[in-house]
Amino acid sequence: MSARTILSRSAFWQMHLVALCFLTFALTMPVDARQNPATGTPSTDPGAAASAAASDPLLQAMQAELERSKTHLKMENVPAPYYIDYRLTDADEYNMEAAYGALRTSTHAHTRYVRVVVRVGDYKLDSYFGQGTGVVSLAPLEDNPESLRWQLWQATDQAFKIASQSLAAKRAMLSQYATGQPFDDFAHATPVHAIEPVATVNFDPDKWEETIEKASGLYSSDPKVEMLNSVARCWAVNQYFVNTEGTVTRHGYTECFVDISGTTQASDGMRLSDDMPYRTATPQELPSQTQILADTRTMLIRLAALRDAPVADEEYEGPVLFSADAATEVFDSLVGSNVLGRRPRPGDSARTVGPFASSYKTRVLPAFVSVTDDPTMTNFHGEPLQGHYGTDDEGVPAANVPVIVNGILTNYLIGREPIQDFPQSNGHGRAGPGQPPAPSVGVLEVQSQNPLSPADMKKKLIELCQQDNLAYGYYLEETAGVRNLAPRLLYRVYVKDGHEELVRGAVFSQLDARALRSGLVALGNDPVVSNREGNVPRSIIAPSALIDDIEVKRTGQKNAKLPEYPPPDLNGSNRAAFQ
């Protein structure tokens, strides 16, 4: 498995943001519901699902307390709730980190918590506003129905009181605007029963502590490496969901990732970095220790080459060829995040937010490009898709959504929070642990009507350079992450003979949604899968991409000072390296 196609480097583990701190999901992660040996195949037959739910003590307790709340949740002069939902998240995580050949942390954490939402009002206008979006609380770790029901009762009572206040505040706020809200607050949905087997993880901490120690210990092979850090994480997450409409779901996933990252400095003080990440559904799918150590040595060779590479200090404006790996970052950042149907602020006339907010039924990409989001896909050419799921976190079945057809934006990805012209969910409401659901990418695939081979893509790059009288173009093999799309492994491709030269210290300018719309020239026939972690998992499938009129210039970041004296002389080579 190619390590470069399976990690969003800037998205490490976002799931511990709700001050519960049970997970260290830093973006940057983010929730695999694909059908694999850990999760099995979900039961969607109502009878079978009901039977499975009846044998689950957590779902039993949640349903029993939900029924009791429907009957007894009342307050004088306040309307009864029209909707309640309970979501329980169970997370079991191993997390370890090593540097300089020594283990620095190793933890195993098991946490449960619940999120309770109570809506007062009706589907047209309700209390889901401000603090009325839900109450989060820790839940008992044991399958103790009595304790769980007491916890749910307390959270439900609190959520109901907040909801009544939120509805009054919302009505007062909306009264400030002349025009009414052109969409409902909450979309209707057909009840769903979907029960998946509980996901569990079989992780050997001793084995992976040894592996990451040895990987980080390779720092000693190059005295100019300032840091060599390695992490290994593996977790299982199960979500249980019930609501007063009759929906009952249980779904789970397992996920593992290993990342080896290194930093160094060039002779002028410029800081440089690289990493070698892997992401799989189970520990058994991760590479062997031998392979990880070999890949780490390769990464160290790249770091050394970056140190010696010339600085991209010229002003360049012209074509840039993005590898398939780098293109997944571009499409994730500039398309995936912009097709989410996120509701704008009250009083804002826009349909949604972001660069595509006013682009519905207009061209956002060239006519030869189409983009779909299909969470029902389980794999692509044999590569598992961790963004796959069968039912979203609001209990709506996942759907294949053609978001861009022949360059025209035709759909947004939405959950049960409607926006203008989109009154119903299309199964893309996802929720990170403890967080409210929001529109999210599942499996985003970029397709071309006339894809080119890698050789033809490079030929096209050179042709564009010749048309602009440029001595070379640029080829980007790897970015530093989806957040800023900064080049990490960037090469000049010379027109004269096609040879490539690694450069450092470059940044892109004008690489935005407009650049894709007007400057995307061609897509390759070499799509790769990039499984990514954020608050929820997503998969991006994209081929190499050639984009014209991109400005490449030297970074404005100041170089750091070099170390005042060499590191400890571990193998006798440091003195010569620092002279």
Buried (B, 14 or more C-beta within 10 A) or exposed (E): BEBBBBBBBBBBBBBBBBEBEBBBBBBBBBBBBBBBEBBEEBBBEBEEBEEBBEEBEBBBBBBBBBEBBEEEBEBEEBBEBBBBBBBBBBBBBBBBBBBBBEBBEBEEBEBBBBBBBBBBBEBEBBBBBEEBBBBBBEBBEEBBBEBBBBBBBBBBBBBBBBBBBBBBBBEEEBEEEEEEBEBBBBBEBEEBBBBBBBBEBEBEBEEBBBBBBBBBBBBBBBBBBBEBBBBBBBBBBBBBBBBBBEBBBBBBBBBBBBBBBBBBBBEEEBEBBBBBBBBBBBBEEBBEBEEBBEBBBEBBEBBBBBBEBEBBEEEBBBBBBBBBBBBBBBBBBBBBBBBBBBBBEEEEEEBBBBBBBEBBEEBBBBEBBBBBBBBBBBBBEEBBBBBBBBBBBBBBBBBBBBBBBBBBBBBBBBBBBBBBEBEEBBBBBBBBBBBBBBBBBBBBBBBBEEBBEBEBBBEBBBBBBEEEEBEBBBBBBBBBBBBEBBBBBBBBBBBEEEEBEBBBBBBBEEBBBEBBBEBBBBBBBBBBBBBBBBBBBBBBBBBBBBBBBBBBBBBEEEBEEEEEEBBEEEEEEBEEEBE
